[in-house]
């Protein structure tokens, strides 16, 4: 049993490392990102769904991610195409069950909260796709981790069009609270207000971080290896990244897939 689990974790590590880990985001940071003008939009990529990721609202800007059920990605690889399909189906059923419990139950509007956080900044909420502006999509990311806990993050996608040299970046700020499926599907007014306030503060911090982004800063960031149940909720993986910043509450880490403000409870530096 332990041998089988080791094989599964090892294969999952190879699979995930090939797709999502690495020292920095895949393409060079746009030189002007910290001083750019932004227009708020809805990225087409946010509409994508899979067996591990679906939406929790009709606006498709509250995204739910869970990897539990079946034997995980590693077992699917181990069992071949038929086993992989069966494994994916089991995970999909688990994901859909959670979505059925949570759909349209979270009374927050990411778009509105983000615009409130962005008041006074170079953010155009009209959807005017004028040349030279970077496209910004706010959303909420909900993740299931070991034990069935749900973690929540304020998140934004930033995109640059092909005419200016295609690029995209993901930024997330993990909120301090965690929830059960049952609690998150029945938030009272006080809990909903607390969630809104947390997301609003998260968007403010994300914008402040983006405002400091430039290639010189990125080049000076310290390389680390780390573990995080927020970035690898099922397998205990060691990942590569760079420290962007750190304070008493969160550590900001840059990886190939994005920049993440991780709670100390979700982050462990290996070296």
FENKA-V142959 format. One line per field, one symbol per residue. ss: DSSP state (H for helix, E for strand, - for the rest). phi: phi as a letter, one per 20 degrees, with the letter a starting at -180 (. if undefined). burial: I if it has 9 or more other C-alpha atoms within 8 Angstrom, else O. A space follows every 50 residues. Layout:
# FENKA-V142959
ss=???
phi=???
burial=???
This chain:
# FENKA-V142959
ss=-HHHHHHHHHHHHHHHHHHH------------HHH--EEE---HHHH--- --EEE------EEEE------HHHHHHHHHHHHHHHHHHHHHHHHHHHHH HH-------HHHHHHHH-----EE---------EEEEEEEEEEE-HHH-E EEEEEEEEEE-HHH--EEEEEEEEEEEEE-HHHH----HHHHHHHHHHHH HHHHHHHHHHH---HHHHH--EEEEEE-----------EEEEEEEE---E EEEEE--EEEEEEHHH-EE--
phi=.fffffffffffffffffdcdqfbgfdgfggdgfdfeccebcfgffefcb fdbbddbfflcdddcbdeomdnfffgffengffffffffffgfffffffg fdgleeecdggffffffegndeceeenfefgneeecdebdddcedgnnfd dccfbcdcccfffeogbbbdcccfffeccegfffecfffffffffgfffg fffgfffffffefbfffffefffbdbcbffecfdeeeeddacfeabbfdc decdcferdcedfgfdccefb
burial=OOOOOOIIIIIIIOIIIOOOIIIIIOOOIOOOIIOIIIIIIOIOOOOOOO IIIIIIIOOIIIIIIIIIIOIIIIIIIIIOOOIIIIIIIIIIIIIIOIIO IIIOIIOOOIOOIIIOIIOOOOIIIOOOOOOOIIIIIIIIIIIIIOOOII IIIIIIIIIIIOOOOIIOIIIIIIIOOOIIIOOIIOIOOOOIOOOIOIII IIIIIIIOOIIOIIIOOIOOIOIIIIIIIIOIIIOIOOIIIIIIOIOOOI IIIIIIIIIIIIIIOIIIOOO
